Amino acid sequence: MNLLIAGCGDLGTELGLLAAAAGHRVHGLRRSPELLPEPIVGLPGDLTRPLAGLPSDTDLLVYAAAPGERTPAAYRETYVDGPERVLSALDVAGARVERVLFVASTAVYGVADGSWVDETTPTEPTSTTGPLLVEAERRLWGRRPDAISLRLAGVYGPGRTRLVDQVREGRAVIPEPPVHTNRMHRDDAARAILHLLTSVDEPATCYLGVDDDPADRGEVLRFLADELGVPHPPTGPDQRSRGGDKRCRNDRLRGTGFTLEYPTYREGYRAILAGRGVRHP
Ligand SMILES: NC(=O)c1ccc[n+]([C@@H]2O[C@H](COP(=O)([O-])OP(=O)(O)OC[C@H]3O[C@@H](n4cnc5c(N)ncnc54)[C@H](OP(=O)(O)O)[C@@H]3O)[C@@H](O)[C@H]2O)c1
């Protein structure tokens, strides 16, 4: 199959390498295509401007761009308008795209009382950018009713050391009252995308991309402190500016036969602390 990854950064590159190893031909579109490793074929393109010259033999499209800043205007350009530009350019090229997957976010949910969330939970975001993510999905489904939206929780993985650094440097605070946090290791996110594109006969139009453990943030911080051999962080008011307090279920994704390499933060962070993998530029 011929896979086009629009917005081919860390997650996209990991997906591209995985797909190429499985025998697919992969194009990666971004403004700096020279950063992409072989065998991903780099395509120069800016998703905020009209696009041309996309491969006419594209079978599978993944949209995995991330905006440069967390503003409603940047979110609109990247998430709402960007996918339409890619689909229009593929139409012009004469491509007959079989499957479209949009990398979305659990930020579409505004839940903040620690309750469970799944694909049927109403999308009522409370952040300023969340409504743009909801609009992005609606617009995409308006054009491609069969498009798959994979709503990822916080992506962590090689080189993403913000939380580890906070604990190591004594800057972390265990929230009081406690909050649940949800995450997905980058490698599992890439594996889930390839799985939904190529191994599921009739995929649903929406999946939560989270691991098995919507853990208490304090538990994660204490685990990291123990692994690093530093004192447990003190407790205090929640330092995070977003994320709410929700527990995301992955039953629908798991129901497709998908298995996680990093089912919880423990396996994932141990691999990161052991230096396994690299963050792609
Ligand atoms: N990080 C998280 O916790 C999280 C959570 C939920 C969902 N997600 C989603 O996961 C996806 C992948 O994230 P990631 O970690 O792989 O991000 P990343 O490493 O920053 O990659 C994003 C890529 O998008 C490209 N891009 C951005 N603006 C572009 C534009 N105007 N035209 C063309 N390409 C553009 C960038 O390349 P150039 O600069 O070369 O153009 C970059 O390679 C994103 O959709 C993100 O929103 C992330």
The ligand as a Gaussian input file, in Angstrom:
#p B3LYP/6-31G(d) Opt

LIG

0 1
 N        2.072000      15.360000      22.260000
 C        0.929000      14.963000      22.778000
 O        0.792000      14.781000      23.973000
 C       -0.248000      14.704000      21.869000
 C       -1.455000      14.364000      22.428000
 C       -2.524000      14.125000      21.600000
 C       -2.357000      14.223000      20.241000
 N       -1.165000      14.573000      19.712000
 C       -1.049000      14.685000      18.260000
 O       -0.102000      13.781000      17.755000
 C        0.293000      14.229000      16.465000
 C        1.773000      14.043000      16.254000
 O        2.505000      14.736000      17.195000
 P        4.102000      14.660000      17.221000
 O        4.491000      14.437000      18.604000
 O        4.616000      13.747000      16.164000
 O        4.445000      16.177000      16.836000
 P        5.740000      16.732000      16.113000
 O        6.928000      15.878000      16.348000
 O        5.814000      18.179000      16.480000
 O        5.379000      16.596000      14.575000
 C        4.470000      17.414000      13.949000
 C        4.918000      17.598000      12.523000
 O        3.983000      18.450000      11.869000
 C        4.714000      19.163000      10.891000
 N        3.993000      20.384000      10.635000
 C        3.580000      21.310000      11.522000
 N        3.006000      22.334000      10.888000
 C        3.065000      22.046000       9.563000
 C        2.657000      22.726000       8.393000
 N        2.077000      23.920000       8.449000
 N        2.865000      22.131000       7.206000
 C        3.474000      20.921000       7.140000
 N        3.868000      20.232000       8.200000
 C        3.685000      20.794000       9.405000
 C        6.076000      19.450000      11.502000
 O        7.115000      19.441000      10.523000
 P        7.743000      20.782000       9.872000
 O        8.015000      21.727000      10.999000
 O        8.966000      20.301000       9.148000
 O        6.697000      21.287000       8.938000
 C        6.286000      18.217000      12.377000
 O        7.112000      17.299000      11.720000
 C       -0.196000      15.655000      16.353000
 O       -1.369000      15.644000      15.585000
 C       -0.522000      16.012000      17.768000
 O       -1.482000      17.014000      17.854000
 C       -0.104000      14.792000      20.499000

